[in-house]
Amino acid sequence: MPSWYATELDRVREHLSLVRSRAFWRTVAQEIWEILPATEAMHLADIVPRIGHEFVKEAEDYPGEWGVDLIRGVMDQRIKFKKLFAKEGTARYRRRRPEDDAA
């Protein structure tokens, strides 16, 4: 196999890994959104144990240790880009509301 082919194959594999990782974390974020009550905030420590065990198992395939800090990162990243979640106090999260965009 020519070296350029091996290099290209490695590049494609890395890209595929990145795409799969992003898709997985988007799915986790959606699961978290569904866990959150429609109108109230929840503490992060109450959210994490409610995430389905299938996500915990699959997360082993991706960097990071499953737990409160990793889930906080998933949520905070979406808050940064004004998607899905809003923070309400210390370690309390809720679903993003239309009025959050007005602020």
C-alpha positions in Angstrom: 0.0 0.0 0.0 1.5 3.4 -1.0 2.2 5.7 1.9 -0.1 8.4 0.6 -2.9 5.9 0.7 -2.2 5.0 4.3 -1.9 8.6 5.3 -5.3 9.4 3.6 -6.9 6.4 5.3 -5.7 7.6 8.7 -7.0 11.1 8.0 -10.4 9.7 7.0 -10.5 7.4 10.1 -9.7 10.4 12.4 -12.5 12.4 10.7 -15.0 9.6 11.1 -14.1 9.3 14.8 -14.7 13.0 15.3 -18.1 12.8 13.5 -19.2 9.8 15.6 -18.1 11.6 18.8 -20.0 14.7 18.0 -23.1 12.7 17.1 -22.9 10.8 20.4 -22.6 13.9 22.5 -25.5 15.6 20.6 -27.6 12.5 21.5 -26.5 12.8 25.2 -27.4 16.5 25.2 -30.8 15.6 23.8 -31.3 12.9 26.5 -30.4 15.5 29.2 -32.9 18.0 27.6 -35.6 15.3 27.8 -34.8 14.6 31.5 -35.1 18.3 32.5 -38.6 19.4 33.5 -40.3 21.7 31.1 -40.4 24.7 33.6 -38.0 24.0 36.4 -34.3 23.8 36.9 -32.5 20.7 38.2 -29.2 20.3 40.0 -26.5 18.6 38.0 -26.1 15.9 40.6 -29.8 14.9 40.1 -29.5 14.9 36.3 -26.4 12.6 35.9 -27.9 9.5 37.5 -31.0 9.8 35.3 -29.1 9.5 32.0 -29.6 6.1 30.5 -27.0 3.4 31.2 -26.6 2.8 27.5 -25.1 6.3 27.2 -22.7 5.6 30.1 -21.5 2.4 28.5 -21.1 4.0 25.0 -19.2 6.9 26.6 -16.4 4.6 27.3 -15.5 4.8 23.6 -14.8 8.5 23.9 -12.3 10.6 25.8 -13.2 11.8 29.3 -14.3 10.1 32.5 -18.1 9.8 32.8 -19.5 11.9 35.7 -20.7 15.3 36.8 -17.8 17.2 35.3 -18.2 15.6 31.9 -21.9 16.2 31.8 -21.4 19.8 33.0 -19.1 20.3 30.0 -21.7 18.9 27.6 -24.3 21.3 29.0 -22.0 24.3 29.4 -20.8 24.0 25.8 -24.4 24.2 24.6 -25.1 27.2 26.9 -22.0 28.9 25.3 -23.6 28.6 21.9 -27.1 29.4 23.2 -28.5 25.9 22.5 -30.8 23.7 24.6 -29.9 24.7 28.1 -29.6 27.7 30.5 -27.9 27.9 33.9 -29.9 28.9 36.9 -27.8 29.3 39.9 -24.9 27.1 41.0 -24.9 23.8 39.2 -28.6 24.1 38.3 -29.7 23.8 34.7 -33.0 24.1 32.9 -34.3 24.0 29.4 -33.5 27.1 27.3 -36.5 29.4 26.9 -37.3 31.9 24.1 -36.9 34.8 26.6 -33.3 33.7 27.2 -32.5 35.0 23.7 -33.9 38.4 24.5 -31.3 38.9 27.3 
